[in-house]
C-alpha cells in the first residue's frame, strides 16, 4: 500500500542515556507540534514516548521509560 503523504521521521535531537540512544522526533498534527521519542539499544528499539506536545516533556518521559526498563528485570526491558 502506498500512502499519499507518508510521515517520515524528523529527528530534531538525539542523545545517549544509560546505554540507550534516544531520538526525539518532531511532527505536526493540525498545526500542533507533536514529539515522540525512539529508544534504541544494541538488542532492539521501541517507541518510548508515543506523542506529547512539549519537547521537554518528551525528554523527561523518555528518561523515565529507560529508568523503568533498567529497574524492573524481566518486564520487557531491552538489553538486560
Secondary structure per residue as TSV (DSSP state, phi and psi in degrees):
chain	resnum	aa	ss	phi	psi
A	1	X	-	360.0	133.7
A	2	X	-	-103.3	140.9
A	3	X	-	-103.3	138.0
A	4	X	T	-67.4	-34.8
A	5	X	T	-135.1	76.2
A	6	X	-	-66.4	150.5
A	7	X	-	-99.7	99.0
A	8	X	-	-84.8	144.0
A	9	X	-	-60.3	141.5
A	10	X	-	-127.9	84.7
A	11	X	E	-75.3	119.9
A	12	X	E	-104.4	-13.4
A	13	X	E	-159.5	139.1
A	14	X	E	-143.2	145.7
A	15	X	E	-158.9	160.6
A	16	X	E	-94.6	139.1
A	17	X	E	-145.4	113.7
A	18	X	T	51.5	41.7
A	19	X	T	90.2	-1.3
A	20	X	E	-110.0	148.0
A	21	X	E	-99.7	117.6
A	22	X	E	-103.0	129.3
A	23	X	E	-122.0	118.7
A	24	X	E	-88.9	118.8
A	25	X	E	-104.0	133.8
A	26	X	E	-116.3	133.3
A	27	X	E	-142.0	180.0
A	28	X	E	-131.4	145.9
A	29	X	E	-132.4	112.2
A	30	X	T	54.7	39.6
A	31	X	T	83.1	-3.1
A	32	X	E	-97.9	127.5
A	33	X	E	-70.1	137.0
A	34	X	E	-125.5	143.7
A	35	X	E	-123.5	138.4
A	36	X	E	-130.4	156.3
A	37	X	E	-129.3	127.8
A	38	X	E	-97.5	136.7
A	39	X	E	-112.6	124.3
A	40	X	E	-118.1	136.8
A	41	X	E	-135.7	168.0
A	42	X	T	-64.5	-14.4
A	43	X	T	-102.9	-2.0
A	44	X	E	156.6	-166.5
A	45	X	E	-147.2	161.8
A	46	X	E	-156.6	159.5
A	47	X	E	-83.4	111.2
A	48	X	E	-80.5	-35.9
A	49	X	E	-134.0	113.9
A	50	X	E	-72.5	-31.4
A	51	X	E	171.6	123.4
A	52	X	E	-138.8	167.1
A	53	X	S	-97.0	0.0
A	54	X	-	-123.7	132.3
A	55	X	H	-62.7	-44.2
A	56	X	H	-66.7	-35.8
A	57	X	H	-65.4	-39.7
A	58	X	H	-62.0	-43.8
A	59	X	H	-65.8	-44.7
A	60	X	H	-59.0	-47.9
A	61	X	H	-67.2	-33.8
A	62	X	H	-65.5	-42.3
A	63	X	H	-64.0	-40.1
A	64	X	H	-61.7	-41.3
A	65	X	H	-58.7	-46.9
A	66	X	H	-62.9	-46.9
A	67	X	H	-57.6	-41.6
A	68	X	H	-64.1	-41.8
A	69	X	H	-62.9	-39.1
A	70	X	H	-80.8	-18.8
A	71	X	H	-98.9	-6.0
A	72	X	S	-127.4	82.4
A	73	X	T	-57.8	139.4
A	74	X	T	83.0	2.5
A	75	X	S	-114.5	56.4
A	76	X	S	79.3	15.0
A	77	X	-	-73.6	143.5
A	78	X	S	-94.1	133.9
A	79	X	-	85.2	11.8
A	80	X	-	-120.0	360.0
